[in-house]
């Protein structure tokens, strides 16, 4: 299956001054598959998995030792380094490879951007380019990854609308991690997702962060699963879990760093009536969210379909902004009198604003209160529902 990221990697590799490419993302989004794709494309490639302790012991930050492992420093090659965070002093190793092996191109993967940054630090400053990888997006599912741009409400291929509508139900329940998406048996989908949340989901957090209360961590994520699309109150969560507010905030930050979920902050422009410190959470994959609460009921029998659809749409826009390097930052908006907008895009280049309402089965345009407050900065306004979803993929 073609991925949007593939052409970006290929373009960077083709540059005579290509940097170290770092792929980050939660487990099972397809990072290893992407390395194996390039292993097949490049005859001079070497694939190394650093979950294998033998490789962890071999690779040391010394040029002569590196040369004895991978070969002459003047030869051309593509190094494919999987799960680089397990390599001690990985930043120093990558720096030496970049500085002393000028014809060696490198793609490295890791499960969390924060983890990579912590280990790489300043040693790779100016030497690497990082790409986030997400679960499958609609364009990848449809096999339509050739377009290299994204414009809000600008998708033109209406012929894909029936397929998008057909896929929507499956995405809302089972998400779009590649292995899950490619599995046709619904019971197996559920079993794989349950196994994932019970074994792999917290693997990096527990192993690397040394969390002392893993059960609290899992209970918190389950509670957050029930709050997608709603403002999160850390004090309430702390009371339910019998821990302090600071720990709740720290754990949510860990979930973000390991790409399990992300937060969307409240937009405000110093107007008194706007809330300023609230935030919402959304899951990077809805299959994981549903597995956390063990709910794989079909959409027709659920009371959370609106929240699921909102999460999917926010994911879709956030992922396209990232993949296609669009100059937007995402927020939600609410006043103390409960006027609200589900999603607000802030154009970092123009300071323009785009309010978006997200409704599964109806049309409701953004709050007039927001429109009146920011009419001089509006660059458009939208309602996204299941009928016009195809225009925004």
N, C-alpha and C positions, 0 to 999 in steps of 0.2 A: 504493500500500500504506500503510495507516494505521500510524503509529508511536506508541509510548507517549508520547514526548516532545511530540507535537503538541498534545495537550490541555493540557499543562503550560505550553507557550509561549502558547497562546491565553488561558489563565486569567491569566497575568501581563500580557499585552497589554491585557486588559479592565480591569485595575485603573487607577483614575484616577491612582495614584502609581506606575505601572509603572517598573521599573528597566531599564537596558540588559541585554538578554539575550545571554549569551555561550555559544555552542555549541562544545564542544571534543571532539576525538576523532581517531583515526587517519584517514588518508586513505581515501576511498571508503566511509565508513560511512553516507553519505547526508546530510551537512550541507548541501551545495548544493541537493539535491533538496528539503530541508525549507524552505530560503529560497524556492525557486521555488513551493512549495506556498502559502506566505503571500503571495507576489506575486500569485498568481491570486485569493486570497481578499480582498485589500485593493486597491481601485481606486486608492487614493492612495499606493501603494508605489513605491519606487525601488530597483532592484537594481544593486549596484556590485561588480565583481570586481577586487580589488586585485592580482591577478596581472597585470592589464593595466597596464603601466607608465604609461599616460596618466593613469589615476586616481591613481596614486602621486604623480605630479607636481602634480596639481590640488589635492589635499586638503592644506591647510596649517593649523597651529594658530592661526588668526586668524578671529575671528567674522565680519568683513565678507567675507572670502574664502569662507568656508563658505556664507554667505548667498547670495553670487553664484552658487554652484554648485548648491545644492539648493533655493533659493527663500526666500521671506519666513519669518523665524524664528517668526512668530506663526501660521503655517498648520499644519494637521494633516497628518501624513504618517507613513508607515512606511518607515524606512531599512533596507535589507537589505544588510549589508556582508560580503562573502565574502572569506575569507583575509586578515583584517585585519592579520595579523602582517607582511605585506609593506609596510604603510604606515609610513613613518618617523614617529616620535612619535605613534603611534596612540593611546596613552593620553591625551595632551594633546588630540588632536582629539575623542575620544569625550567627554572631560570638558567641553569647550566646547559640544559638541552637547547634552549633558544639561543643562548649566547655563543656556544661552542660547536653546535652542530647546524651550521647555516643552511644546509640543504634538507634538513629534517623538518617535515611539517607534522603538527601534533593536533589531535582532537582528544580532549579529556572529558570524562563525565563524572558527575557527582550527584548525590541525592538532595543536596540542599545548597542554595547559593551562599547562605551565611557560613556554612561549614567550609566551603571552598575559600571564601574570603578570609576566614579566620586562619586557615592554614597557609594560604598563598600570601596574604598580606601585601606589603609593599614590594616584595621580591619580584612580582610580575607586573609592576606598574608600567604601562605603555607596551607591554609585551603580549597581552591577551585580549580577546574579545569574547564576551559571555552571551549566550543565548538561553533563554528559558524555553523548556519544552513542556507542553501541556497535553492533557488527554486529547483524543481526536476531535477536530473541529468539523463542522458541516462540510466545508470545502474538501477536506481530506476524505471524508466518508463518501462524498459524491464523486471523488476522483477528479476534482476540478481545482487543481493547485497551480495551474499555469499563470493565472492572473497575479501580478505582483503588487497589487494595490488594494486598498480597502477604503470605500467611501460610505459613510452612514446612509442607509436607505438607497445605496447605489448599485446593488446587485441586479443584473439585468436578465438573468436566465430564468424566466418564469417557468420554462419547461421543467425545471427541477422542483417546482412547488409540490407536486404530488409526492415525490420521493422524500422531500423534507418533512412534510406532514406525516408520512408513514414512519419515518425514523424518529420523530419527535417523542412518541409514546415510549419507545424503547429507551431513549436517552434519559427521559425523566425518571425512569425507574432503575435502570441498570448503568447509567453513565456511559462513558466512552473510553475507558482504558482499553488499549488495543486488544489484549487477550480476551477481555470480557466481550468486546464488540464482535470479535470474530467467532465467538462461541455461540452456536445456534440453540443449544439445549438450555431452556430457561432454568431448570433445576441446577444444572452445572454452573450457570452464571451465578446463581445465588450461593452455591457452595464455594466457588472460587472467591467471591467477594467476602464471604464470612471468614474464610481462611486467611484472606489478605488482612482484614482488620484485626484478626486474632494473632497473627504472627509477624507480618512484614510492616504494617502501618507504623508501628511505634519503634521499630528496630533501631533506627539511627538515633532517635531521641533517647531511648533507654540506654543504648550502648555508649554513646558518645557523651551525652549530657550527664549520665549517671543519676537519673531521677530516682529519688528515694521513695516516691509514692506513686508507682505506676498505675495502681487501681484508681487513684484520684484523677490522674491524667486521663484515663479512659472514660471515667464518669463525666468529667468536664466536657470532653468531646461529644459524648452522647447528649448532654444538655444543650450544647451549642447546636447540635443537629436539629433540635426542636425549635431553634430560634432564627433560622435563616430568613432573611428579609425583614426581621424586626431589630429594633435597637437592643443592644446587649447591656445588661446592668451587672457589672462586676460584683457589686455589693450583694445582690441577690444570689448570684452563683456562689460566692464565698460562703454565705450563710447556709446554702443547701449542702455544700461540700464540707463544711466545718473547717475551712482553711481561711487564710487572710486574703484580703483584696489584692495585695501585691503579688501573691503567688498565682492568683487567677490571671492577672495581667501578664505575668512572666510565662505562664503556660500557653496562653493564647499567642504570645509572641513566638514561642517555639513552634507552634502549629503553623504559623505563617512562614517562619524561616525554613521549615521542612516541606513547604508547599502543599500542606494538607488543606489549608483554608487561607483566606485573606480577609482583611478588614477594609471597609469603606467608611471613610470619615464624613462627618457633617460639614457641608459647605456653609460658610458665612462670610459676609463682607462688612463685618463690624456693625451690623444693624442690631439694635437691642432685642428685637423680637425673635431673632434666630437663635436656635440652640447652637452651641459652639463646640462641645466636647463629646458628643455622642458618636457611636460607631455601630455598624452592622457587620455581620460575618457571612461569608459565602464559601461554599465548599468548591474546591477545584474540580471535584468529580462527584456527581450525584449518586452514583452507585455506591461509593464509599459512605456518603451521608446516609443512604437508606440502609446499608448494612450495619451502621452504628446503632440504629434503632430497630433493626431486624424487621423492616417493613418493605416488602416487595409486592404489595397489593397493586393490582392494575389501577391506572389513573381513574377509571370510572368509579372506583369504590373508595377514593381517598378524599380527605378534607384538607389536604395540604398541597393540592395541585397548583394553587396560585403561588405559593411560596417556592415550589419546585420550578415552576415556569420562570419566575423572577430570577432565581439563582442561575438557571440555564442562560437566560438572556444577558444577564450581567457578565457571566463567564464569557459568552460569545463576543461581546463588545470588548471586554478587557483583553481577551486573547488576541483579537484582531488588532487592537491598538498596539500591543506588544510585538506581534509578528511583523506587522507592516509599518512599524515605527511611526505611528501617528502622534501628533503633539497634544494628546488629551490626557487629563487626569480625571479620575472618576470620584464622584461624591454622591451623597443623598442630601436632601434639604428638608428641614422642618422648622416651624415656628412654635413658640410656646402656646399658641392657640390652635395647634395641630393642623395647620395648613402644611402640606408636604408634597414632595416630588420624589419618586422612587430613585431616579438616577439623574445626576447632573454632570455633564461633561464640560470641563474647563479647558479651553484652548490655550496652551501655554505660550503660543506665539502671538496671539491677538488679544488675550484675556476675554474672548467671547465665550458665551455660555449656550449649552444645548440641554434643555430639560426634557426628560423622557419618562413617560408613564408606562408601566408594564402590567398588562392585564391578560390573563389567559384567554378569556372568551368574550371580552367586551371592549369597547372603545371609550377611553376617558383621557382627554388631553390634559397637559400639565396645569397645575394650580394657577388661577388668575392672579393670585396674590404674588406668586413668583414672577409671572409675566410682567405685572405692573411694576414690581420692584426693580427688574433688570431689563426692561424693554430696550434700553439703549445698547445692551450688550448681547442681545439674542442673535444666534446664528442658525436658528431653526428650533422647532419643537415637534415632538413625536409621541405617538402612542404605539407601542409594539404589542401585538397580540398574535394568536396562533394563525390568524388569517393572513397577516402581512409579514410574518416572521421571515419568509424567504428573501425579502428585500434587504435584510440586515446581516445575512450570513457572511 
